[in-house]
């Protein structure tokens, strides 16, 4: 966990984190904006409680922001709240989940596109070992099924959270 002051630019912190991550083969959580010991305590408690969930939601990441860990905490708490909360949150991907064919494939593509590749088709294709045109086809299929572009706000916010919750549930089902 890296607590940062204002002595360097964000770009310099990013470079340092990248270097440390590669050299030491560790995962790093960057916590900017820590103004007092209460902020530090809160960040430490959040990371201690929810970093495992962060790694499930963002399995390819080596460098995390505290905001990503807080997001993972929110998703984890929804999952822990029970079936009603989960069903409510997964409504945005309901049309995909109710498809007869390819629902898992499309959900996986959605999760990779939103959570792992920063909405980059080329990066998603690399991660999934697929051709870019296959990713484009799947994204257009998602657009068709959901009836809105998957990168359009505010809809994409709910899809992003649903994809993260879906990953947490997949992991729980895999372990259970």
C-alpha positions as CSV (number, residue, x, y, z in Angstrom):
1,X,0.0,0.0,0.0
2,X,1.5,3.3,-1.1
3,X,0.5,6.5,0.7
4,X,1.3,9.5,-1.4
5,X,1.8,13.1,-0.5
6,X,2.0,16.0,-3.0
7,X,5.8,16.1,-3.5
8,X,5.5,14.4,-7.0
9,X,3.1,14.6,-9.9
10,X,0.6,11.8,-10.5
11,X,2.6,10.8,-13.5
12,X,5.7,10.4,-11.5
13,X,3.8,8.3,-8.9
14,X,2.5,6.1,-11.7
15,X,6.0,5.6,-13.1
16,X,7.3,4.7,-9.7
17,X,4.5,2.3,-9.0
18,X,5.0,0.6,-12.3
19,X,8.8,0.3,-11.7
20,X,8.2,-1.1,-8.2
21,X,5.6,-3.5,-9.3
22,X,7.8,-4.9,-12.1
23,X,11.0,-5.0,-10.0
24,X,9.5,-6.5,-6.8
25,X,6.7,-8.5,-8.5
26,X,4.2,-7.1,-6.0
27,X,0.7,-5.6,-6.2
28,X,0.5,-2.0,-5.3
29,X,-2.4,0.0,-4.0
30,X,-2.0,3.8,-4.5
31,X,-3.7,5.9,-1.9
32,X,-3.6,9.6,-2.9
33,X,-5.3,12.4,-1.1
34,X,-4.5,11.2,2.4
35,X,-4.6,14.3,4.5
36,X,-4.5,13.0,8.0
37,X,-4.1,9.9,10.1
38,X,-7.9,9.2,10.0
39,X,-7.7,9.1,6.1
40,X,-4.7,6.7,6.4
41,X,-6.5,4.5,8.9
42,X,-9.7,4.4,6.7
43,X,-7.7,3.5,3.6
44,X,-5.8,0.8,5.5
45,X,-9.0,-0.7,6.9
46,X,-10.6,-0.7,3.5
47,X,-7.6,-2.3,1.8
48,X,-7.3,-4.9,4.6
49,X,-11.0,-5.9,4.3
50,X,-11.6,-5.7,0.5
51,X,-8.3,-6.1,-1.4
52,X,-9.1,-9.8,-2.1
53,X,-12.4,-8.7,-3.7
54,X,-10.4,-6.1,-5.8
55,X,-8.2,-8.9,-7.1
56,X,-11.2,-10.9,-8.2
57,X,-12.8,-8.0,-10.0
58,X,-9.6,-6.8,-11.6
59,X,-7.5,-10.1,-11.9
60,X,-5.0,-8.6,-14.4
61,X,-4.1,-5.5,-12.4
62,X,-0.8,-5.1,-10.5
63,X,-1.4,-1.5,-9.5
64,X,-4.7,-0.5,-7.9
65,X,-6.0,2.8,-6.9
66,X,-7.8,3.2,-3.5
67,X,-10.9,4.1,-5.5
68,X,-10.8,0.7,-7.2
69,X,-10.6,-1.0,-3.8
70,X,-13.5,1.2,-2.5
71,X,-15.5,0.2,-5.6
72,X,-14.7,-3.5,-4.9
73,X,-16.0,-2.9,-1.3
74,X,-19.3,-1.6,-2.6
75,X,-19.7,-4.6,-4.9
76,X,-18.8,-7.0,-2.2
77,X,-21.3,-5.4,0.2
78,X,-24.0,-5.8,-2.5
79,X,-23.2,-9.5,-2.8
80,X,-23.2,-9.9,1.0
81,X,-26.5,-8.1,1.3
82,X,-28.3,-11.0,-0.2
83,X,-30.3,-12.1,-3.2
84,X,-32.6,-9.1,-3.4
85,X,-29.7,-6.7,-3.6
86,X,-27.9,-8.9,-6.2
87,X,-31.0,-9.3,-8.4
88,X,-31.6,-5.5,-8.3
89,X,-28.0,-4.7,-9.3
90,X,-27.9,-7.4,-12.0
91,X,-31.0,-6.0,-13.7
92,X,-28.8,-4.1,-16.1
93,X,-27.4,-7.4,-17.5
94,X,-30.6,-9.3,-17.1
95,X,-31.3,-9.4,-20.9
96,X,-27.9,-11.0,-21.4
97,X,-28.4,-13.5,-18.5
98,X,-31.8,-14.6,-19.9
99,X,-30.4,-15.4,-23.4
100,X,-30.6,-19.0,-24.5
101,X,-27.2,-19.1,-26.1
102,X,-23.9,-17.4,-25.5
103,X,-24.9,-15.5,-22.3
104,X,-21.7,-16.6,-20.4
105,X,-19.5,-15.7,-23.4
106,X,-21.1,-12.2,-23.7
107,X,-20.9,-11.6,-20.0
108,X,-17.3,-12.6,-20.0
109,X,-16.6,-10.3,-23.0
110,X,-18.5,-7.4,-21.3
111,X,-16.4,-7.9,-18.0
112,X,-13.1,-8.0,-19.9
113,X,-14.0,-5.0,-22.1
114,X,-15.2,-2.8,-19.1
115,X,-13.0,-4.0,-16.2
116,X,-9.8,-5.2,-17.8
117,X,-9.2,-3.4,-21.1
118,X,-10.5,0.1,-20.3
119,X,-13.0,-0.1,-23.2
120,X,-10.3,-0.8,-25.7
121,X,-11.3,-3.4,-28.3
122,X,-7.7,-4.3,-29.2
123,X,-6.8,-4.9,-25.6
124,X,-9.9,-6.9,-25.0
125,X,-9.1,-9.0,-28.1
126,X,-5.6,-9.6,-26.7
127,X,-6.8,-10.7,-23.3
128,X,-9.5,-13.0,-24.7
129,X,-7.1,-14.4,-27.5
130,X,-9.7,-13.4,-30.1
131,X,-9.7,-11.3,-33.3
132,X,-10.8,-7.7,-33.0
133,X,-13.7,-8.3,-35.3
134,X,-15.0,-11.0,-32.9
135,X,-14.9,-8.5,-30.1
136,X,-16.6,-5.9,-32.3
137,X,-19.3,-8.5,-33.1
138,X,-19.9,-9.4,-29.5
139,X,-20.0,-5.7,-28.5
140,X,-22.6,-5.0,-31.2
141,X,-24.6,-8.1,-30.0
142,X,-24.4,-6.7,-26.4
143,X,-25.6,-3.3,-27.8
144,X,-28.5,-5.1,-29.5
145,X,-29.5,-7.1,-26.5
146,X,-29.2,-4.3,-24.0
147,X,-30.7,-1.7,-26.4
148,X,-28.0,0.9,-25.6
149,X,-24.3,1.3,-26.3
150,X,-22.3,-0.3,-23.5
151,X,-20.0,2.7,-23.1
152,X,-22.8,5.2,-22.7
153,X,-23.1,6.9,-19.3
154,X,-25.0,6.5,-17.0
155,X,-25.9,3.0,-18.4
156,X,-22.3,1.9,-18.5
157,X,-21.9,2.7,-14.8
158,X,-24.5,0.0,-13.9
159,X,-23.0,-2.4,-16.4
160,X,-19.5,-1.8,-14.9
161,X,-20.8,-2.6,-11.4
162,X,-22.9,-5.6,-12.7
163,X,-19.8,-7.0,-14.4
164,X,-17.8,-6.7,-11.2
165,X,-20.6,-8.3,-9.2
166,X,-20.9,-11.1,-11.8
167,X,-17.1,-11.8,-11.3
168,X,-17.5,-11.9,-7.6
169,X,-20.4,-14.3,-7.9
170,X,-18.5,-16.5,-10.4
171,X,-15.6,-16.8,-8.0
172,X,-18.0,-17.7,-5.1
173,X,-19.7,-20.3,-7.2
174,X,-16.4,-21.7,-8.3
175,X,-15.2,-22.0,-4.7
176,X,-18.5,-23.2,-3.3
